[in-house]
């Protein structure tokens, strides 16, 4: 999608540049008891790239994403954000990374405005006037100015996702992670969110990793796509390779044919 | 065996949470708005039910004591019995039980739902420790509010006993309070808030820890609340024994 190839993010608030970060996943495996979720995963995401990680439900995408922010610890292998180990708490102090959760994870006891202001207030990054300026700018970027005083419970699904993105944007992240950003949205809102992700990457050159099973999102905005199946990375390449996939399993995942005479769930039974 | 491991894990994680929370004590002044909000929720909104409960405990105690002591010609000592019982034991314990049921359950439910709906994960990714902004203000608020609740509960309980003594047993308030003062020393009054302080601190810490360690969905939120309240009630009674022993 983009050919910026730059290694600096641009602050949406001050225009200052910060180094964009790379992500390196090395031989990552994760088990919960006897259940192996991730098996020897390795890939690298370049600074300023949009990397989309696809895969069927239960393939381990969200678990992998949690490893990137240090919410899960690897059974073996490691994840490096720039040169820092993601499982170390100090990494979150050195690298500004933001995760947009699938359900938004907005703080229900706070208004939309306070949700966005929380990070700035807690880290004392600006005075109230500066916080107001940044929060309103982030809301403006995502066309949410009128929602500032609303409570998260008053928002639609699409607005919640946009508020979650705005909250991440306020952090001026060097790395943005999105967990199923278009799930549970209607097609138009899904396309809108995809446009937002691409725009943020193009304008602010933030490294973005998107976990999704939205084919349109992957084909239209990704620089590269990884496909995870059964805990293994079975494909890694540019989205163009996925328009006519040669692997029948990947083809069936990306372009499933609805076969009423021979439905899949009947095959699953046997 | 597994249950023993679970208990030990619970103790370990609670102590870890305590140490983490105490390491952020210096941030309390910055969080004064949250602290005041928690004081309001823990103290002010609990006060009506504390006064109702303690008034009737004092009343019932006076009634029971009155009927029994009348047989021995000792009903003039009702004030002593009600006063000491409430100050030393019933006041702090009943207030703590009430706080466990009302405040502890609310804390466990709120933090558990924040964990289940990934709000706590969101805080962690923002590098904002949950112990700092969710636990510290609540612990500080209970430390301030619990002795206040206990002392108000004691006073209301004594007056509940006085009213019952006057209208149902025939002891005038002057005689009741004179008997109450005669055998009560300052230490008796002081021990109640000290006990309440210990109970309140443990209740909030345990409920925060159980809430923050919730995994799963809505059913687990309910299970966490039940576990938090039951654990708090057990701890109140166990601690009551040891604190009473230490203070006497």
Interface residues (C-beta under 8 A of the other chain):
Chain A: X69 X70 X71 X92 X93 X97 X98 X99 X101 X103 X105 X106 X107 X108 X118 X119 X122 X123 X171
Chain B: X114 X117 X118 X119 X121 X122 X124 X125 X126 X127 X128 X133
